[in-house]
Amino acid sequence: MDIWISLAVSLGALCLLLLDATGVLDLLRPVGLFFYLPIAMNAVGIYALLIAAGYFSGIVPILSGVLFAVLLLYLGVRLQIVPARAKPDIPNRLRALNGGARLLGASLYASVFQTGFSVWVIVKMVQKQLPLLPWIFDLVLAAGLLLLLFFNGLLRVLILSRRLSVTRRVLTALFLWIPGINLVLCAGTCRIVRQEYAYLCEKEALLRTRPENTLCATRYPLLLVHGIGFRDFRFWNYWGRIPQTLKKNGAVLFYGNQEALGTAADNAADIKARIFAILKETGAEKVNIIAHSKGGLDARYAISRLGMAPYIASLTTISTPHRGCRFVDSACKLPDGFYRFVAGLFDRTFHRFGDRSPDFYTATRQFSTAYSAKFNAETPDDPGVYYQSYASVMRAWYSDLLLAVPYLLAKASGGANDGLVSVESAKWGHFEGTFQNCRARGISHGDIIDLKRQDYREFDVQEAYVSIVSVLKKRGF
């Protein structure tokens, strides 16, 4: 009977190894890991018990033991290199990211099981019911394998994930060695990474279904115009992942390259020069401007007061304070000396970042409701340009802590807002709607330009811009 059992184990181990190696069967799926990890991590102790019981007393039992050990070793190596298989069309980064989540999840399960099992083994060793040397070696080996499993998975997700926040990464590093807390943090990290993987796989599938990736191939090139306090840096994009997604869908786009703290007049001059450079480079007759925040005011100034209307087909403003921000009215009541002192600090800082003539004092005061009313009267829309606008809404002060104070001030005076700009102030031309989701967080002033490179449930900022540009294309722009 022992020989038949040994033969069955030998054939079973060989078949499982071949089936997994050829891709017919995946033994490292969650169900497989449920059985594999307890056996593999305690293989030394298990083999010691089998030897003590006299199982390996013939050629066939020895062969079965060797083949089973080879299967365990093969799966162990594969688990560290290719923990999760994916379809051939899935990018390598996503494969590795999914594998990291699989490894982290496996390490969580293994740590819980091994903790309980190790306590049982230690009790049995104290009672002298288990041999001391092999089981001590078994526990040390299990701890080493568990650490390898954990750190392999952790490094993968920390390096490859784009959804994990800086806060979560810092907390994970700080509490890595505290039992219990590290498990909770890693479980949350696994959940976030799995959501990211599923989301990105859907995006890849969606991209493949679009005919020739020309959904955003507009008649005129796009000009993305940033808001206040930022510049179009080469290695850090103000618009996050949005430009890359638009390009994948056929868009030809450029950046405004205006100053971070320039006045509307100064930045409009920069935009004017940029447009002429784009037209010369592309041979196009016009451009489509997509502007965020103050960038919309800069673009309107260029259109109406610098004679750029003949060269601009459309202006899409997103969260632009066309009617000002009421909380800025409150800021303008601060002592003028103090305001100018703070402005000087910002001016000196942004001068080092490349601004030629930063003017924080004037640029920020141009957000006041009084100035906005004057600006709108002096900057009428041009009938030859198509104007459309969008807004977004934060749902609570804690949605974005950086915007908590301005959100509460804007909420008290102007109603629904994105942390800086109210919905009513963002409306201009054809108002196309408000970006929001059904979650408590909502969509903030920074979320709408993918500032944090994070994904939010029930809202895809990249696809939102694909939709905006595809509509421009349908309208002949």
C-alpha positions as CSV (number, residue, x, y, z in Angstrom):
1,M,0.0,0.0,0.0
2,D,2.9,2.4,0.8
3,I,4.3,1.8,-2.6
4,W,1.0,2.7,-4.3
5,I,0.8,5.8,-2.2
6,S,4.3,6.8,-3.2
7,L,3.6,6.2,-6.9
8,A,0.5,8.3,-6.6
9,V,2.5,11.1,-4.9
10,S,5.2,10.8,-7.6
11,L,2.9,11.0,-10.5
12,G,0.8,13.7,-8.9
13,A,3.8,15.9,-8.2
14,L,5.2,15.4,-11.7
15,C,1.8,16.1,-13.4
16,L,1.2,19.2,-11.3
17,L,4.7,20.5,-12.1
18,L,4.3,20.0,-15.9
19,L,0.8,21.5,-15.9
20,D,1.9,24.6,-14.1
21,A,5.1,25.0,-16.1
22,T,3.2,24.8,-19.4
23,G,0.6,27.3,-18.2
24,V,-2.3,24.8,-18.3
25,L,-2.8,25.1,-14.6
26,D,-1.9,27.9,-12.2
27,L,-1.0,26.4,-8.8
28,L,-0.3,29.8,-7.3
29,R,-3.8,31.1,-7.4
30,P,-5.3,31.9,-4.0
31,V,-6.7,28.4,-3.6
32,G,-3.4,26.8,-4.5
33,L,-1.5,29.2,-2.1
34,F,-3.9,28.2,0.7
35,F,-2.5,24.7,0.6
36,Y,1.0,25.4,-0.7
37,L,2.3,27.9,1.8
38,P,1.7,25.9,5.0
39,I,3.3,22.8,3.4
40,A,6.3,24.7,1.8
41,M,7.1,26.7,4.9
42,N,7.2,23.7,7.1
43,A,8.6,21.2,4.6
44,V,11.7,20.5,6.8
45,G,9.6,19.5,9.8
46,I,7.2,17.4,7.7
47,Y,10.0,15.5,6.0
48,A,11.6,14.9,9.4
49,L,8.4,13.3,10.6
50,L,8.2,11.2,7.5
51,I,11.8,10.0,7.9
52,A,11.1,9.2,11.6
53,A,8.0,7.2,10.6
54,G,10.1,5.2,8.2
55,Y,8.3,6.4,5.1
56,F,11.4,6.7,2.9
57,S,12.4,3.0,3.1
58,G,12.5,2.2,-0.6
59,I,13.3,3.6,-4.0
60,V,9.7,4.5,-4.9
61,P,9.1,6.4,-1.6
62,I,12.4,8.2,-1.9
63,L,11.5,9.1,-5.5
64,S,8.2,10.5,-4.4
65,G,9.8,12.6,-1.8
66,V,12.3,14.0,-4.2
67,L,9.7,14.8,-6.8
68,F,7.5,16.5,-4.2
69,A,10.4,18.5,-3.0
70,V,11.2,19.6,-6.6
71,L,7.6,20.7,-7.0
72,L,7.7,22.7,-3.8
73,L,11.0,24.3,-4.8
74,Y,9.8,25.1,-8.3
75,L,6.6,26.7,-7.0
76,G,8.7,28.6,-4.4
77,V,11.0,30.1,-7.1
78,R,8.0,30.9,-9.4
79,L,6.2,32.5,-6.5
80,Q,9.1,35.0,-6.0
81,I,9.5,35.7,-9.8
82,V,6.1,35.3,-11.3
83,P,3.6,35.2,-8.5
84,A,0.6,36.0,-10.7
85,R,0.1,35.3,-14.3
86,A,-1.7,37.7,-16.6
87,K,-2.9,37.9,-20.2
88,P,-0.2,38.6,-22.8
89,D,-1.5,42.0,-23.6
90,I,-1.1,43.3,-20.0
91,P,1.9,45.6,-19.6
92,N,4.8,44.3,-17.6
93,R,4.4,47.0,-14.9
94,L,0.9,45.9,-14.2
95,R,1.9,42.2,-14.2
96,A,4.6,43.0,-11.6
97,L,2.2,45.2,-9.6
98,N,-0.4,42.5,-9.5
99,G,2.2,40.0,-8.4
100,G,3.2,42.3,-5.6
101,A,-0.4,42.4,-4.3
102,R,-0.5,38.6,-4.6
103,L,2.8,38.3,-2.6
104,L,1.6,40.7,0.1
105,G,-1.7,38.9,0.5
106,A,0.1,35.6,0.6
107,S,2.5,36.9,3.3
108,L,-0.5,38.1,5.4
109,Y,-2.2,34.7,5.3
110,A,1.1,32.9,5.9
111,S,2.0,35.0,8.9
112,V,-1.3,34.4,10.6
113,F,-1.1,30.6,9.9
114,Q,2.6,30.3,10.8
115,T,2.2,32.2,14.1
116,G,-0.4,29.8,15.3
117,F,1.5,26.8,14.0
118,S,4.8,27.9,15.5
119,V,3.2,28.2,18.9
120,W,1.9,24.7,18.6
121,V,5.3,23.4,17.5
122,I,7.1,25.1,20.4
123,V,4.6,23.6,22.9
124,K,5.2,20.2,21.4
125,M,9.0,20.6,21.5
126,V,8.8,21.6,25.2
127,Q,6.7,18.5,25.8
128,K,9.4,16.5,23.9
129,Q,6.8,15.2,21.4
130,L,8.7,16.7,18.5
131,P,12.5,16.4,17.7
132,L,14.2,19.7,18.6
133,L,16.8,20.2,15.9
134,P,14.8,19.7,12.7
135,W,11.8,21.8,14.0
136,I,14.0,24.7,15.1
137,F,15.5,24.7,11.6
138,D,12.0,24.5,10.2
139,L,10.8,27.5,12.2
140,V,13.9,29.6,11.2
141,L,13.5,28.6,7.5
142,A,9.7,29.5,7.7
143,A,10.5,32.9,9.2
144,G,13.1,33.6,6.4
145,L,10.7,32.5,3.7
146,L,7.9,34.7,5.2
147,L,10.2,37.7,5.2
148,L,11.3,37.1,1.6
149,L,7.6,36.8,0.6
150,F,6.7,40.0,2.5
151,F,9.5,42.2,1.3
152,N,9.3,41.1,-2.3
153,G,5.6,42.0,-2.4
154,L,6.1,45.2,-0.5
155,L,8.9,46.5,-2.7
156,R,6.9,45.7,-5.8
157,V,3.9,47.7,-4.7
158,L,5.8,50.6,-3.2
159,I,7.9,51.1,-6.4
160,L,5.3,50.3,-9.0
161,S,2.0,51.6,-7.6
162,R,0.9,55.0,-8.6
163,R,-2.2,55.1,-6.5
164,L,-0.6,54.6,-3.0
165,S,-0.5,58.0,-1.3
166,V,2.7,59.4,0.2
167,T,1.0,59.2,3.6
168,R,0.4,55.5,3.3
169,R,4.0,54.9,2.1
170,V,5.4,56.8,5.1
171,L,3.1,55.0,7.6
172,T,4.1,51.6,6.1
173,A,7.8,52.4,6.5
174,L,7.3,53.7,10.1
175,F,5.1,50.8,11.4
176,L,6.7,48.0,9.3
177,W,8.1,46.3,12.4
178,I,5.1,46.6,14.7
179,P,3.0,43.4,14.7
180,G,-0.7,43.8,14.1
181,I,-0.4,47.4,12.8
182,N,1.8,46.3,9.9
183,L,-0.8,43.6,9.0
184,V,-3.6,46.2,8.9
185,L,-1.5,48.6,6.8
186,C,-0.5,45.8,4.3
187,A,-4.1,44.6,4.0
188,G,-5.2,48.1,3.1
189,T,-2.3,48.4,0.7
190,C,-3.3,45.1,-1.0
191,R,-6.8,46.4,-1.4
192,I,-5.7,49.7,-3.0
193,V,-3.3,47.9,-5.4
194,R,-5.8,45.4,-6.5
195,Q,-8.3,48.2,-7.3
196,E,-5.5,50.0,-9.2
197,Y,-4.7,46.8,-11.2
198,A,-8.3,46.2,-12.1
199,Y,-8.8,49.9,-13.1
200,L,-5.7,50.0,-15.3
201,C,-6.6,46.7,-17.0
202,E,-10.0,48.1,-17.9
203,K,-8.3,51.2,-19.3
204,E,-5.9,49.1,-21.4
205,A,-8.9,47.1,-22.7
206,L,-10.8,50.3,-23.4
207,L,-7.8,51.8,-25.3
208,R,-7.5,48.6,-27.5
209,T,-11.2,48.8,-28.5
210,R,-10.9,52.4,-29.8
211,P,-10.5,52.5,-33.5
212,E,-6.9,53.4,-34.4
213,N,-6.7,55.5,-31.2
214,T,-8.0,58.6,-33.0
215,L,-10.7,59.5,-30.5
216,C,-8.9,62.7,-29.5
217,A,-7.4,63.6,-32.9
218,T,-8.9,67.1,-33.1
219,R,-8.7,69.3,-36.2
220,Y,-6.7,71.9,-34.3
221,P,-3.9,71.1,-31.7
222,L,-4.6,71.4,-28.0
223,L,-2.9,74.0,-25.8
224,L,-3.0,73.2,-22.1
225,V,-2.8,76.3,-19.9
226,H,-2.0,75.8,-16.2
227,G,-3.3,77.8,-13.2
228,I,-1.6,80.0,-10.7
229,G,1.4,78.9,-8.6
230,F,2.7,76.3,-11.1
231,R,4.8,76.1,-14.1
232,D,5.1,73.6,-17.0
233,F,8.1,71.7,-15.8
234,R,9.7,69.1,-18.0
235,F,9.9,66.4,-15.4
236,W,6.8,67.1,-13.4
237,N,3.6,67.6,-15.4
238,Y,1.0,70.0,-14.0
239,W,-1.7,67.9,-15.7
240,G,-0.6,64.5,-14.2
241,R,-1.4,61.5,-16.4
242,I,-3.9,63.4,-18.6
243,P,-1.6,64.4,-21.4
244,Q,-0.2,60.9,-21.9
245,T,-3.8,59.5,-22.1
246,L,-4.8,62.2,-24.6
247,K,-1.8,61.4,-26.7
248,K,-2.5,57.7,-26.7
249,N,-5.9,58.6,-28.1
250,G,-4.5,60.7,-30.9
251,A,-4.2,64.2,-29.5
252,V,-1.5,66.6,-30.5
253,L,-0.9,68.9,-27.6
254,F,1.3,71.7,-26.2
255,Y,1.7,73.6,-23.0
256,G,1.2,77.3,-22.3
257,N,4.5,77.8,-20.6
258,Q,3.3,81.0,-18.9
259,E,4.6,82.2,-15.6
260,A,3.4,80.8,-12.2
261,L,2.7,84.1,-10.6
262,G,2.3,86.4,-13.6
263,T,-0.7,88.8,-13.9
264,A,-3.4,88.0,-16.5
265,A,-1.9,90.5,-18.9
266,D,1.7,89.2,-18.6
267,N,0.6,85.6,-18.9
268,A,-1.7,86.4,-21.8
269,A,1.3,87.8,-23.7
270,D,3.2,84.5,-23.0
271,I,0.2,82.5,-24.3
272,K,0.1,84.7,-27.4
273,A,3.7,84.0,-28.2
274,R,3.2,80.3,-27.5
275,I,0.3,80.1,-29.9
276,F,2.2,81.7,-32.8
277,A,5.1,79.2,-32.2
278,I,2.7,76.3,-32.2
279,L,1.0,77.4,-35.4
280,K,4.4,77.8,-37.1
281,E,5.5,74.3,-35.9
282,T,2.3,72.5,-36.9
283,G,1.0,74.5,-39.8
284,A,-2.4,74.6,-38.1
285,E,-4.6,77.6,-38.5
286,K,-5.9,77.7,-34.9
287,V,-5.6,75.9,-31.5
288,N,-8.0,74.6,-28.9
289,I,-7.2,75.9,-25.5
290,I,-8.0,73.8,-22.4
291,A,-7.3,76.0,-19.3
292,H,-7.5,75.3,-15.6
293,S,-8.2,77.8,-12.8
294,K,-6.5,81.2,-13.5
295,G,-5.3,79.9,-16.9
296,G,-8.8,80.4,-18.1
297,L,-8.6,84.2,-17.3
298,D,-5.2,84.4,-19.0
299,A,-6.6,82.8,-22.1
300,R,-9.6,85.1,-22.2
301,Y,-7.4,88.1,-21.9
302,A,-5.3,86.8,-24.9
303,I,-8.4,86.3,-26.9
304,S,-10.3,89.5,-26.3
305,R,-7.5,92.0,-25.5
306,L,-4.5,90.8,-27.4
307,G,-6.3,90.0,-30.7
308,M,-5.8,86.2,-30.6
309,A,-9.4,85.3,-31.4
310,P,-8.7,84.5,-35.1
311,Y,-6.1,81.9,-33.9
312,I,-8.2,80.2,-31.3
313,A,-11.1,77.8,-32.2
314,S,-12.3,77.0,-28.7
315,L,-11.7,77.8,-25.1
316,T,-12.5,75.2,-22.5
317,T,-12.2,76.4,-18.9
318,I,-12.1,74.0,-16.0
319,S,-12.6,75.4,-12.4
320,T,-11.8,78.9,-13.5
321,P,-13.0,81.7,-11.2
322,H,-14.7,83.8,-13.8
323,R,-16.7,85.7,-11.1
324,G,-13.9,85.6,-8.5
325,C,-13.6,83.9,-5.2
326,R,-15.3,85.3,-2.2
327,F,-12.7,84.0,0.2
328,V,-10.2,86.1,-1.7
329,D,-12.3,89.2,-0.8
330,S,-11.6,88.3,2.9
331,A,-7.9,87.9,2.2
332,C,-7.8,91.3,0.6
333,K,-8.9,92.8,3.9
334,L,-5.7,91.8,5.6
335,P,-3.3,94.7,6.4
336,D,-1.7,95.8,3.1
337,G,1.8,95.7,4.6
338,F,1.5,92.1,5.7
339,Y,0.0,91.1,2.3
340,R,2.9,92.7,0.5
341,F,5.4,91.0,2.8
342,V,3.9,87.6,2.1
343,A,3.8,88.4,-1.6
344,G,7.5,89.3,-1.6
345,L,8.3,85.9,-0.2
346,F,6.4,84.2,-2.9
347,D,7.9,86.4,-5.6
348,R,11.4,85.7,-4.6
349,T,10.8,82.0,-4.4
350,F,9.1,81.7,-7.8
351,H,11.8,83.9,-9.4
352,R,14.2,81.1,-8.5
353,F,11.8,78.7,-10.3
354,G,12.0,80.6,-13.5
355,D,9.4,83.4,-13.4
356,R,10.8,86.5,-15.0
357,S,8.4,89.0,-13.2
358,P,6.4,87.2,-10.5
359,D,3.6,89.4,-9.0
360,F,1.8,87.5,-6.3
361,Y,0.2,90.6,-4.9
362,T,-1.6,91.5,-8.2
363,A,-2.1,88.0,-9.5
364,T,-4.0,86.9,-6.3
365,R,-6.0,90.0,-6.0
366,Q,-7.3,89.4,-9.5
367,F,-9.4,86.7,-8.0
368,S,-11.5,89.1,-6.0
369,T,-15.1,89.5,-7.0
370,A,-14.7,93.2,-7.6
371,Y,-11.8,92.8,-10.0
372,S,-13.6,89.9,-11.7
373,A,-16.6,92.0,-12.4
374,K,-14.4,94.7,-13.9
375,F,-12.4,92.1,-15.9
376,N,-15.6,90.6,-17.4
377,A,-16.8,94.0,-18.5
378,E,-13.5,94.8,-20.2
379,T,-13.0,91.3,-21.6
380,P,-16.1,90.3,-23.6
381,D,-16.3,87.0,-25.4
382,D,-15.4,86.9,-29.1
383,P,-18.2,85.5,-31.3
384,G,-15.6,83.6,-33.4
385,V,-14.5,81.5,-30.4
386,Y,-16.4,78.6,-28.9
387,Y,-16.5,79.0,-25.1
388,Q,-17.4,76.1,-22.7
389,S,-16.8,75.5,-19.1
390,Y,-16.7,72.8,-16.4
391,A,-16.7,72.8,-12.6
392,S,-16.0,70.2,-9.9
393,V,-17.3,69.8,-6.3
394,M,-15.6,68.8,-3.0
395,R,-18.1,67.2,-0.6
396,A,-16.4,67.8,2.8
397,W,-13.5,69.9,4.3
398,Y,-11.5,66.7,4.9
399,S,-11.6,65.7,1.3
400,D,-8.4,67.6,0.7
401,L,-6.7,69.0,3.8
402,L,-4.7,71.5,1.8
403,L,-8.0,73.1,0.7
404,A,-9.9,72.7,4.0
405,V,-9.9,76.3,5.0
406,P,-10.7,77.9,1.6
407,Y,-13.3,75.2,1.1
408,L,-15.1,76.2,4.3
409,L,-14.9,79.9,3.5
410,A,-16.1,79.3,-0.1
411,K,-18.9,77.0,1.2
412,A,-20.1,79.7,3.6
413,S,-20.2,82.4,1.0
414,G,-20.5,80.8,-2.4
415,G,-22.1,77.3,-1.9
416,A,-20.8,74.2,-3.7
417,N,-17.1,74.5,-4.6
418,D,-14.0,72.5,-5.4
419,G,-12.0,73.9,-2.5
420,L,-11.2,77.2,-4.2
421,V,-13.7,78.0,-6.9
422,S,-17.5,77.8,-6.6
423,V,-19.6,76.1,-9.2
424,E,-21.4,79.4,-10.0
425,S,-18.0,81.2,-10.5
426,A,-16.8,78.4,-12.8
427,K,-19.7,78.8,-15.3
428,W,-18.8,80.5,-18.5
429,G,-20.1,80.2,-22.1
430,H,-21.7,76.8,-22.6
431,F,-21.6,75.2,-19.1
432,E,-21.1,71.5,-19.7
433,G,-21.6,70.3,-16.2
434,T,-20.0,69.5,-12.8
435,F,-17.5,66.7,-12.3
436,Q,-18.4,64.8,-9.1
437,N,-18.9,61.3,-7.8
438,C,-21.2,59.8,-5.2
439,R,-18.4,59.3,-2.6
440,A,-17.9,61.5,0.5
441,R,-14.6,62.9,-0.9
442,G,-15.9,64.5,-4.1
443,I,-13.5,66.0,-6.7
444,S,-11.3,68.9,-5.6
445,H,-9.6,71.7,-7.5
446,G,-6.4,69.6,-7.7
447,D,-8.1,66.3,-8.4
448,I,-9.5,67.7,-11.7
449,I,-6.0,68.1,-13.1
450,D,-4.7,64.8,-11.6
451,L,-2.5,66.7,-9.2
452,K,-1.9,63.7,-6.9
453,R,-1.9,61.1,-9.6
454,Q,-4.6,59.2,-7.7
455,D,-7.7,57.4,-8.9
456,Y,-11.1,57.9,-7.3
457,R,-14.0,55.5,-7.3
458,E,-16.8,56.5,-9.7
459,F,-14.6,59.2,-11.3
460,D,-11.9,58.8,-13.9
461,V,-10.1,62.1,-14.5
462,Q,-8.2,60.9,-17.6
463,E,-11.4,59.6,-19.3
464,A,-13.1,62.9,-18.4
465,Y,-10.5,64.8,-20.5
466,V,-10.8,62.2,-23.3
467,S,-14.6,62.9,-23.3
468,I,-14.0,66.7,-23.4
469,V,-11.5,66.5,-26.3
470,S,-13.6,63.9,-28.2
471,V,-16.6,66.3,-28.1
472,L,-14.4,69.1,-29.4
473,K,-13.5,66.8,-32.3
474,K,-17.1,66.0,-33.0
475,R,-17.9,69.7,-33.1
476,G,-15.3,70.2,-35.8
477,F,-12.6,71.8,-33.7
